[in-house]
Amino acid sequence: MLLRLRYIVNFCIVISSTVVIGAAAILVARLFGRVDLAWRLVLCWAGSLTRLCGVTVRAVGLEQVKTDEPAVWMTNHRSHYDTPCIMEAVRMPLHFIAKQELRKIPFLGGAMEVIGMIFLDRRNPEAARRSLQAAAQTVCAGKPVLMFPEGTRSADGVTFQPFKKGGFHLAKEAGVPIQPIAVLGTERVLPKYSLSVRPHPVTIRFGRRIAVTPEKTVEQLLDETRAEMERLIALGP
């Protein structure tokens, strides 16, 4: 009974935080041009979805992250909670490529749009190409871009899906390194096909940066990134 009550409370926290903070971010960005303030609000949103819902986030290997240098960040995808947990771990503006469907979610989609998130329409190759070009411009401007190379959440929350090559083409064309990340525990917080947010610890592991050189092929970059993610996951939470 108490656990079910906690699920209901957490659901209300997620909805209310998304509506209130999303609306505020849209307002300050569109009316006052304060994208910086919108970003602060979005980071507060990530904090509310984790701390208020009993989700403790532990960051390991942050020394691997060079915030002053452009890079393509790549992480495994276990849950819809991956993104707020990563944002809570780094607590810095972090652009990411999201599926087009998220743009349609009230308040969340609008907030993502005003802070410059990049939406990818996987059903439209031409639109997807333009999205990757926009991501390349973001990276070249010195801003990190987060991608989920699996493209969708793992069915069981653990097994890797096949990696898509778009992000690796992006890193190679932009000439920037890849920052591998491993997320552990979010599949217990919000499993696929579930709306119940459960209190559970989450670990975000940052791995060794992978250098992108002209000699390396996209396939080699993909294999190196996947191997580093597997190494990080094997370390456990």
C-alpha positions, 0 to 999 in steps of 0.5 A: 500500500505504501509503495503504491502511494509512493508511485502515485506521489512520484507520478504527480511530481513528474507531471507537475514539475514538467508542466510548471517548469516547462511552462516557465522555461518556455516563457522566459525564453520566448518572451525575454530571450533568456535561454540561459535562465531556461537552461537553469530551469530545465536543470532544476526539472532534472533535479526534481525528477530525481531527488524528489522521487527518491532517485539518487544519482551517483556520477563516476569518472567525471574527471574524464569529461572535458566541459570546455571541449566539444564532443559527441557523448554516447550512452546506453538507453535503458529508460526514459529516466536516462536523460534527467539522470545524466543531466543531474549528474553533470549539472550543465547545459547538454544538448541531445538528439531526441526522437520527434515524438517528444516534441509533441508532449505538452510543455516538455516538447516546448521547453526542449525546443527553446533550449535548442534540443535537436529532434530526429524524425527517423521515418524521414531520411531527409529530415533526419539528415538535417537534424544531424547537420544541426547537431554538427553545427552545435558540436562545432560551436563547442557544445556537447551533444548527447546521443543514444546510438541504440535509437530506442530503449532496451526491451529488457533494460539491460541488453544492448540494441544494435547501434545506429551509425548516425552519431559516429558519422557526426563525430567523424565529420565534425572531427571531435572525440566520443565520450562514452557513458554507461547508465545503470539502474534507470531500468529499475526506476522507470521500466519500459512500458511502465508509468510507475517511477520507483525510488532506486539508486542510479549510477552514471559512469563516464568512460575514456574518451575515444579519439576520432582520427581520419584513419578510423572508420565509422565501424571502428568507432562504433566497435570501440564505443560499444566495447567501452560502454560494455566495460563500464557496465561490467564494473557495476553500480 
